[in-house]
Amino acid sequence: MTDELTITRRVALVTLGCARNEVDSEELAGRLAADGWELVADASEADAVIVNTCGFVEAAKKDSVDTLLQAADLKTTGRPQAVVAVGCLAERYGEQLAETLPEADAVLGFDDYADIGARLRRILAGEQHVPHAPRDRRLLLPISPTDRVDSAVALPGHGQPSTDAIGPYATEQTVADSTRDVGADAPDLPDGVAPASGPRVVRRRLGSGPSAPLKLASGCDRRCAFCAIPAFRGSFVSRRPTDILTEARWLADQSVREVVLVSENSTSYGKDLGDLRLLETLLPELAAIEGIDWVRVSYLQPAETRPSLLEVIATTPGVVPYFDLSFQHASSDVLRHMRRFGGTESFLDLLAAARALSPQVGARSNVIVGFPGETEDDVEELERFLVAARLDAVGVFGYSDEEGTEAATYDGKLDDDVIRDRVERLSALVEELTSQRAEDRLGETVEVLVEFVGDTGDGPIVEGRSAHQAPEVDGSTLLVDGALDASSLTVGDLVTATVVGSDGVDLVAAVTARR
């Protein structure tokens, strides 16, 4: 009989949703690679397909289900024997998703991540996986933030040890954590897997670009009336600075030049470690890592963005002067109904303080329109704020009920056509305003990270992102010849350039020098 340990299994990871999910997928990839799985990009060539789902809003849920169904179709035409759902949709609905989507061979929750290789082997062997019953993950952690750090609750992206006993399928990570000896007794990890030494990190990159997300924390303690995320991601837990710095150094060794710090709420970082200003200390240390040229912070809560954090982000060399501020609305009445804080004047003061420190800062946000009880006056107040704010990018979303949230129980729900009209109205305004903001940057000197070099048939094309443009959400910068020939650039180059044109939120810039 063939020893099953000699069989190399192939697995493909399909990631949906936000950058936090990207980090989680790369942790899964690291665990699988360390456990002997071969990672493949083409799902049709895999024995098992893992779909890392998003469960944030209805559109994301539908996309996740459609992707699972598409992957399941491959079982009839290609190599795949199993399709497995993981991620937020799987965690949020568990057994309910398994029942309504029998095309998926298994639905795994966050508690399964640490032993993902063993789980997949059992599924491929025909064992029936019993999906979890969904539960409010906030109830799994202590109420006091300072008591959470050493909890055994599963936290995707935190590189926690396996829960399986040491055995034939144990990963190198399991061995290292069980022996607490990461020297000669710990097996070598495969190429590209973060080392199980010092603060133990398990991660394997699934992309090759010069930018990578880096998880700062998990969960959220805020109770926004419209948001279900804390219920399935849990309460707020910071990663230790040593873990973050170790992973950032590893990313630098993988040719990453920009790390993007991601979490559900970056402004809360450190509160459970006894220092609410720990992010202000961590950012300069990350920026000092050799090979890391840009450090970007995402997901800032305006009500928690303190002056000391503003100053560090806006003035520290190597930290991108960029503010991803979760305003959600500008009417104080709507914000209170959302269980949030602030309003037009306080938000404008925050932006003014950032621009006083660094006039060229980038600023983006998302807003929700059509929240229960929103009036025409509230919409006009939001419009007034957006005109004055001069944001570089804005996402406009129409409100929809999310089960399990407080807002789903509110009276004063608006008709779908009213919400749709307001989304279209605000989207048109935002398009005009952000285009104008891009035009305002004409003549500015910007730093650009090169992300694409190719040829469209009409000649070479070189694209990247300026410092005020975050990956995938804020537009891009097309580089053209200036004092330096743009065609001489390669992916990963960091250059200075002068903005000479714009198209919507996208810029055109003439290269002046390579950094």
C-alpha positions as CSV (number, residue, x, y, z in Angstrom):
1,M,0.0,0.0,0.0
2,T,1.3,3.4,-0.8
3,D,2.2,5.4,2.3
4,E,-0.1,8.4,2.2
5,L,2.8,10.5,3.6
6,T,4.6,10.1,0.3
7,I,1.7,11.6,-1.7
8,T,2.0,15.3,-2.5
9,R,-1.3,17.0,-2.4
10,R,-2.0,20.2,-4.3
11,V,-4.1,23.0,-2.9
12,A,-5.3,26.3,-4.4
13,L,-6.3,29.4,-2.3
14,V,-8.9,31.8,-3.6
15,T,-9.1,35.0,-1.6
16,L,-12.1,37.4,-1.5
17,G,-12.7,40.5,0.5
18,C,-10.3,42.8,2.3
19,A,-6.5,42.9,2.9
20,R,-7.1,41.3,6.3
21,N,-8.3,38.2,4.4
22,E,-5.2,38.3,2.3
23,V,-3.1,38.0,5.4
24,D,-5.2,35.1,6.7
25,S,-4.8,33.3,3.3
26,E,-1.1,33.7,3.4
27,E,-1.0,32.3,6.9
28,L,-3.0,29.3,5.7
29,A,-0.6,29.0,2.7
30,G,2.4,29.0,5.1
31,R,0.9,26.3,7.3
32,L,0.0,24.1,4.2
33,A,3.4,24.5,2.6
34,A,5.1,23.6,5.9
35,D,2.9,20.6,6.1
36,G,4.0,19.3,2.7
37,W,1.2,20.6,0.5
38,E,2.0,22.0,-3.0
39,L,0.4,25.4,-3.5
40,V,-0.9,26.0,-7.1
41,A,-2.4,29.2,-8.6
42,D,-4.8,27.4,-10.9
43,A,-7.7,25.9,-9.0
44,S,-8.4,23.4,-11.7
45,E,-5.0,21.8,-11.0
46,A,-5.5,21.4,-7.3
47,D,-6.8,18.5,-5.3
48,A,-8.4,20.8,-2.8
49,V,-9.7,24.4,-3.4
50,I,-10.0,26.7,-0.4
51,V,-12.2,29.8,-0.8
52,N,-11.5,32.4,1.7
53,T,-14.9,34.2,1.8
54,C,-16.1,37.6,2.8
55,G,-19.2,38.0,4.9
56,F,-19.4,41.8,5.3
57,V,-22.4,42.9,3.2
58,E,-24.9,41.2,0.9
59,A,-22.9,41.8,-2.3
60,A,-19.8,40.3,-0.8
61,K,-21.7,37.3,0.5
62,K,-23.2,36.7,-3.0
63,D,-19.7,36.9,-4.5
64,S,-18.4,34.4,-2.0
65,V,-21.2,31.9,-2.7
66,D,-20.8,32.3,-6.5
67,T,-17.1,31.7,-6.2
68,L,-17.7,28.5,-4.2
69,L,-20.2,27.3,-6.8
70,Q,-17.7,28.0,-9.6
71,A,-15.0,26.1,-7.7
72,A,-17.4,23.2,-7.1
73,D,-18.0,23.0,-10.9
74,L,-14.3,22.2,-11.3
75,K,-14.8,18.9,-9.6
76,T,-16.7,17.7,-12.7
77,T,-14.2,18.9,-15.2
78,G,-10.8,19.0,-13.5
79,R,-8.6,17.6,-10.8
80,P,-10.3,19.1,-7.6
81,Q,-11.8,16.6,-5.3
82,A,-12.9,19.0,-2.5
83,V,-14.0,22.6,-2.2
84,V,-13.7,24.1,1.2
85,A,-15.1,27.4,2.5
86,V,-13.2,29.4,5.1
87,G,-13.1,33.0,6.1
88,C,-15.8,35.4,7.4
89,L,-18.8,33.9,5.6
90,A,-17.9,30.5,6.8
91,E,-17.2,31.7,10.4
92,R,-20.4,33.8,10.5
93,Y,-22.8,31.1,9.3
94,G,-21.0,27.7,9.9
95,E,-23.5,24.9,9.8
96,Q,-26.2,27.1,8.2
97,L,-23.9,27.7,5.2
98,A,-23.0,24.0,5.0
99,E,-26.7,23.1,4.9
100,T,-27.7,25.6,2.3
101,L,-24.6,25.1,0.1
102,P,-24.0,21.3,-0.2
103,E,-21.7,21.9,-3.2
104,A,-19.0,22.9,-0.6
105,D,-17.4,19.7,0.8
106,A,-16.7,21.4,4.1
107,V,-17.1,24.7,6.0
108,L,-14.2,25.5,8.3
109,G,-14.2,28.1,11.0
110,F,-11.3,30.1,12.4
111,D,-10.7,27.4,15.0
112,D,-9.6,25.1,12.2
113,Y,-6.9,27.3,10.7
114,A,-4.0,26.2,12.9
115,D,-4.5,22.6,11.7
116,I,-5.6,23.3,8.2
117,G,-3.3,20.6,6.6
118,A,-4.8,17.9,8.8
119,R,-8.3,19.1,8.2
120,L,-7.8,19.0,4.4
121,R,-6.3,15.5,4.5
122,R,-9.3,14.1,6.4
123,I,-11.7,15.8,4.0
124,L,-9.9,14.3,1.0
125,A,-9.9,11.0,2.7
126,G,-13.7,11.1,2.7
127,E,-14.3,12.0,6.4
128,Q,-17.3,14.2,7.0
129,H,-16.4,17.5,8.7
130,V,-18.9,18.7,11.2
131,P,-19.2,22.5,10.7
132,H,-19.3,24.7,13.8
133,A,-22.4,26.3,15.2
134,P,-22.0,30.1,14.8
135,R,-21.4,32.0,18.0
136,D,-20.6,35.6,19.0
137,R,-16.8,35.5,19.2
138,R,-16.8,38.5,21.5
139,L,-18.0,36.2,24.3
140,L,-14.9,34.0,23.9
141,L,-12.5,36.7,25.2
142,P,-12.2,38.4,28.6
143,I,-14.1,41.7,28.9
144,S,-10.9,43.5,30.0
145,P,-8.6,44.1,27.0
146,T,-5.5,43.6,29.1
147,D,-6.5,40.0,29.8
148,R,-6.9,39.0,26.2
149,V,-3.3,38.8,24.9
150,D,-2.5,35.3,26.2
151,S,-5.9,33.8,25.4
152,A,-6.1,30.6,23.4
153,V,-8.9,31.8,21.2
154,A,-8.1,31.4,17.5
155,L,-7.0,34.7,15.9
156,P,-6.4,34.4,12.1
157,G,-3.2,36.1,11.0
158,H,-1.6,36.0,14.4
159,G,0.5,32.9,13.7
160,Q,-0.8,30.8,16.6
161,P,0.4,27.3,17.3
162,S,-1.3,24.1,16.1
163,T,-3.8,22.5,18.5
164,D,-3.2,19.0,17.1
165,A,-0.7,16.7,18.9
166,I,2.7,16.1,17.4
167,G,2.2,13.4,14.8
168,P,2.9,12.5,11.1
169,Y,1.1,15.5,9.9
170,A,2.6,18.0,12.4
171,T,3.9,21.2,10.8
172,E,7.3,22.6,11.5
173,Q,5.4,25.3,13.4
174,T,3.8,22.7,15.6
175,V,7.2,21.1,16.4
176,A,8.8,24.4,17.2
177,D,6.0,25.5,19.5
178,S,5.8,22.2,21.2
179,T,9.5,21.9,22.0
180,R,10.1,25.6,22.5
181,D,13.4,24.9,20.9
182,V,13.7,26.6,17.5
183,G,17.4,25.8,17.0
184,A,18.8,22.6,15.6
185,D,15.8,20.4,16.6
186,A,13.3,22.4,14.5
187,P,13.1,21.3,10.9
188,D,13.8,23.7,8.1
189,L,10.8,25.4,6.6
190,P,10.2,25.4,2.8
191,D,11.4,28.3,0.8
192,G,9.2,31.3,1.1
193,V,7.6,30.4,4.4
194,A,8.2,32.7,7.3
195,P,10.7,31.2,9.8
196,A,9.6,29.5,13.0
197,S,12.2,31.3,15.1
198,G,12.0,34.1,17.6
199,P,8.4,35.3,17.6
200,R,6.9,32.4,15.6
201,V,5.3,33.5,12.3
202,V,3.8,31.3,9.7
203,R,3.2,32.9,6.3
204,R,3.8,32.4,2.7
205,R,3.2,35.1,0.1
206,L,0.7,34.3,-2.6
207,G,1.6,37.4,-4.7
208,S,4.9,38.9,-5.8
209,G,4.2,42.6,-5.8
210,P,6.3,45.2,-3.8
211,S,3.4,45.9,-1.4
212,A,2.0,43.5,1.3
213,P,-0.5,43.8,4.1
214,L,0.6,43.2,7.6
215,K,-1.9,42.4,10.4
216,L,-1.7,44.8,13.3
217,A,-4.6,43.4,15.4
218,S,-7.8,41.5,15.1
219,G,-11.4,42.2,16.2
220,C,-13.1,45.4,17.4
221,D,-14.6,46.7,20.6
222,R,-16.7,49.3,19.0
223,R,-20.4,48.7,18.7
224,C,-21.4,50.5,15.5
225,A,-25.1,49.8,15.0
226,F,-24.7,48.8,11.4
227,C,-21.7,46.5,11.7
228,A,-21.7,42.7,12.3
229,I,-17.9,42.2,12.1
230,P,-17.2,42.2,15.8
231,A,-19.6,39.3,16.3
232,F,-17.7,37.0,14.0
233,R,-14.2,38.5,14.3
234,G,-14.3,38.9,18.0
235,S,-13.1,41.5,20.5
236,F,-10.0,43.6,19.8
237,V,-6.7,41.9,20.3
238,S,-3.3,43.5,19.4
239,R,-0.4,41.5,18.0
240,R,2.8,41.9,20.0
241,P,5.3,44.4,18.5
242,T,8.0,41.8,18.3
243,D,5.7,39.6,16.1
244,I,4.9,42.5,13.8
245,L,8.5,43.6,13.5
246,T,9.7,40.0,12.8
247,E,7.1,39.5,10.1
248,A,8.0,42.9,8.6
249,R,11.6,41.9,8.4
250,W,10.6,38.7,6.7
251,L,8.5,40.6,4.2
252,A,11.5,42.8,3.4
253,D,13.5,39.7,2.7
254,Q,10.7,38.8,0.2
255,S,11.4,42.0,-1.7
256,V,8.4,43.9,-0.2
257,R,9.0,47.6,-0.1
258,E,5.7,48.7,1.4
259,V,3.9,47.2,4.4
260,V,0.3,48.2,4.9
261,L,-0.8,47.8,8.5
262,V,-4.4,46.4,8.6
263,S,-6.9,45.6,11.3
264,E,-10.5,46.3,12.2
265,N,-9.4,49.4,14.1
266,S,-5.8,50.5,14.0
267,T,-6.2,53.4,16.4
268,S,-6.9,51.0,19.3
269,Y,-3.6,49.2,18.9
270,G,-1.8,48.7,22.1
271,K,-4.7,49.3,24.5
272,D,-4.7,45.6,25.5
273,L,-0.9,45.7,25.9
274,G,-1.0,48.5,28.4
275,D,0.0,51.3,26.1
276,L,-2.6,53.1,23.9
277,R,0.3,55.0,22.3
278,L,2.2,51.9,21.3
279,L,1.5,52.5,17.6
280,E,3.4,55.8,17.8
281,T,6.4,53.8,19.0
282,L,6.0,51.0,16.6
283,L,5.7,53.0,13.4
284,P,9.3,54.5,13.5
285,E,10.7,51.0,14.2
286,L,8.9,49.5,11.2
287,A,10.1,52.4,9.0
288,A,13.7,51.8,10.1
289,I,13.7,48.1,8.8
290,E,16.2,47.8,6.0
291,G,14.3,47.3,2.7
292,I,11.0,48.7,3.9
293,D,10.6,52.2,2.3
294,W,6.9,52.8,3.0
295,V,4.8,52.0,6.1
296,R,1.1,52.7,5.6
297,V,-1.6,52.6,8.3
298,S,-5.2,51.7,7.4
299,Y,-8.5,51.7,9.2
300,L,-8.3,54.7,11.5
301,Q,-11.3,55.7,13.7
302,P,-11.7,59.5,13.7
303,A,-12.8,59.6,17.3
304,E,-9.7,57.8,18.4
305,T,-7.1,59.5,16.2
306,R,-5.1,61.4,18.8
307,P,-2.7,64.3,18.0
308,S,0.4,62.3,18.8
309,L,-0.7,59.6,16.2
310,L,-1.4,62.3,13.6
311,E,2.1,63.7,14.1
312,V,3.9,60.4,13.8
313,I,2.0,59.4,10.6
314,A,2.4,62.8,9.0
315,T,6.0,63.5,9.9
316,T,8.0,60.3,10.4
317,P,10.4,59.5,7.5
318,G,9.3,56.2,5.8
319,V,5.7,56.4,7.2
320,V,3.4,57.4,4.5
321,P,1.4,60.6,5.3
322,Y,-1.8,58.9,4.6
323,F,-5.1,58.9,6.6
324,D,-7.7,56.2,6.0
325,L,-10.4,57.7,8.2
326,S,-13.7,55.9,8.8
327,F,-16.1,58.8,8.8
328,Q,-19.2,56.9,7.7
329,H,-21.3,60.1,7.7
330,A,-21.1,63.7,8.7
331,S,-24.5,64.4,10.2
332,S,-24.1,64.3,14.0
333,D,-27.7,63.0,14.3
334,V,-27.0,60.1,11.9
335,L,-23.7,59.3,13.6
336,R,-25.2,59.1,17.0
337,H,-27.9,56.8,15.6
338,M,-25.0,54.7,14.2
339,R,-23.5,54.8,17.7
340,R,-20.5,56.7,16.4
341,F,-19.1,60.1,17.3
342,G,-18.1,63.4,15.6
343,G,-19.6,65.4,12.8
344,T,-18.7,67.9,10.1
345,E,-16.7,70.4,12.1
346,S,-14.7,67.9,14.2
347,F,-13.9,65.9,11.1
348,L,-12.7,69.0,9.2
349,D,-10.6,70.0,12.2
350,L,-9.0,66.6,12.1
351,L,-8.1,66.9,8.4
352,A,-6.9,70.4,8.9
353,A,-4.6,69.2,11.7
354,A,-3.1,66.5,9.5
355,R,-2.6,68.9,6.5
356,A,-0.9,71.5,8.8
357,L,1.7,68.8,9.6
358,S,2.1,67.7,6.0
359,P,0.3,69.7,3.3
360,Q,0.4,66.8,0.7
361,V,-1.2,64.2,2.9
362,G,-3.5,61.7,1.4
363,A,-6.9,61.2,2.9
364,R,-9.7,58.7,2.1
365,S,-12.9,57.5,3.7
366,N,-16.1,55.5,3.2
367,V,-19.7,56.8,3.8
368,I,-23.0,55.1,4.2
369,V,-26.2,56.7,2.9
370,G,-29.8,55.7,3.5
371,F,-29.3,54.8,7.2
372,P,-32.6,54.4,9.0
373,G,-34.0,57.8,9.8
374,E,-31.6,59.7,7.5
375,T,-33.3,62.9,6.3
376,E,-32.7,65.2,3.3
377,D,-31.0,67.7,5.7
378,D,-28.6,64.9,6.8
379,V,-27.7,64.2,3.2
380,E,-27.1,67.8,2.5
381,E,-24.9,68.0,5.6
382,L,-22.8,65.0,4.3
383,E,-22.5,66.8,1.0
384,R,-21.3,70.0,2.7
385,F,-18.7,68.0,4.5
386,L,-17.4,66.2,1.4
387,V,-17.1,69.5,-0.5
388,A,-15.0,71.0,2.3
389,A,-13.0,67.8,3.1
390,R,-11.0,67.6,-0.2
391,L,-10.6,63.8,0.2
392,D,-8.5,61.9,-2.4
393,A,-10.9,58.9,-2.5
394,V,-14.3,58.1,-1.1
395,G,-16.3,54.9,-1.1
396,V,-20.1,55.4,-1.1
397,F,-22.3,52.6,0.2
398,G,-26.0,52.3,0.5
399,Y,-27.3,51.0,3.8
400,S,-28.7,47.5,4.0
401,D,-29.8,45.5,7.1
402,E,-27.2,43.1,8.4
403,E,-28.7,40.3,10.6
404,G,-27.7,40.4,14.2
405,T,-27.0,44.2,14.2
406,E,-28.8,46.8,16.2
407,A,-29.7,48.9,13.1
408,A,-31.6,45.9,11.6
409,T,-34.1,46.5,14.4
410,Y,-34.5,50.2,13.9
411,D,-37.7,51.9,12.6
412,G,-37.5,54.6,9.9
413,K,-36.2,52.3,7.2
414,L,-35.9,54.1,3.8
415,D,-37.3,52.6,0.6
416,D,-34.8,50.9,-1.6
417,D,-35.3,53.4,-4.4
418,V,-34.6,56.3,-2.1
419,I,-31.4,54.7,-1.0
420,R,-30.4,53.9,-4.6
421,D,-31.0,57.5,-5.6
422,R,-28.9,58.8,-2.7
423,V,-26.1,56.5,-3.6
424,E,-26.1,57.7,-7.2
425,R,-26.3,61.3,-6.1
426,L,-23.4,61.1,-3.6
427,S,-21.4,58.9,-6.0
428,A,-21.7,61.6,-8.7
429,L,-20.6,64.3,-6.3
430,V,-17.7,62.2,-5.0
431,E,-16.5,61.5,-8.6
432,E,-16.4,65.2,-9.3
433,L,-14.7,66.1,-6.0
434,T,-12.0,63.5,-6.2
435,S,-11.3,64.3,-9.8
436,Q,-10.8,67.9,-8.7
437,R,-8.6,66.9,-5.9
438,A,-6.4,65.0,-8.3
439,E,-6.2,68.0,-10.6
440,D,-5.1,70.1,-7.5
441,R,-2.0,67.9,-7.4
442,L,-0.8,69.1,-10.8
443,G,2.8,70.3,-10.4
444,E,3.4,68.4,-7.1
445,T,6.5,66.3,-6.6
446,V,5.4,62.8,-5.6
447,E,7.0,59.5,-4.6
448,V,5.7,56.6,-6.7
449,L,6.2,52.8,-6.1
450,V,6.3,51.0,-9.4
451,E,3.9,48.1,-9.6
452,F,3.5,47.2,-13.3
453,V,5.8,47.4,-16.3
454,G,4.4,46.1,-19.6
455,D,3.6,46.8,-23.2
456,T,0.0,47.4,-24.5
457,G,1.1,47.1,-28.1
458,D,1.2,50.8,-28.5
459,G,4.4,51.1,-26.4
460,P,5.6,50.5,-22.9
461,I,3.4,51.3,-19.9
462,V,4.7,51.8,-16.4
463,E,2.3,52.2,-13.5
464,G,2.5,52.6,-9.8
465,R,1.0,54.3,-6.8
466,S,1.8,57.7,-5.3
467,A,2.2,57.9,-1.6
468,H,-1.4,59.1,-1.2
469,Q,-2.8,56.1,-3.1
470,A,-3.3,52.8,-1.1
471,P,-3.3,49.5,-2.9
472,E,-6.3,48.7,-5.1
473,V,-8.7,51.4,-3.6
474,D,-7.2,54.9,-4.4
475,G,-6.3,54.9,-8.0
476,S,-2.9,54.7,-9.7
477,T,-0.1,56.8,-11.2
478,L,1.0,56.4,-14.8
479,L,4.7,57.2,-15.2
480,V,6.0,58.9,-18.3
481,D,9.4,60.1,-19.4
482,G,10.8,63.1,-17.6
483,A,14.4,63.6,-16.6
484,L,14.5,59.7,-16.4
485,D,13.3,57.3,-19.0
486,A,10.2,55.6,-17.6
487,S,10.9,52.4,-19.6
488,S,14.1,51.8,-17.7
489,L,12.1,51.2,-14.5
490,T,11.3,47.8,-13.0
491,V,8.6,46.6,-10.6
492,G,9.6,47.6,-7.0
493,D,11.5,50.7,-8.0
494,L,10.7,53.8,-5.9
495,V,10.9,57.1,-7.9
496,T,10.2,60.7,-7.5
497,A,8.1,62.3,-10.2
498,T,6.2,65.5,-11.1
499,V,2.4,65.3,-11.6
500,V,1.6,66.5,-15.1
501,G,-1.9,65.2,-15.6
502,S,-4.9,63.4,-14.1
503,D,-7.8,61.2,-15.1
504,G,-10.4,60.9,-12.4
505,V,-8.4,59.9,-9.3
506,D,-5.6,58.6,-11.4
507,L,-2.5,60.7,-12.0
508,V,0.1,61.0,-14.8
509,A,3.6,61.9,-13.6
510,A,6.9,62.5,-15.3
511,V,9.8,60.6,-13.7
512,T,12.6,62.8,-12.3
513,A,14.8,60.4,-10.3
514,R,15.1,56.9,-9.0
515,R,15.4,56.7,-5.2
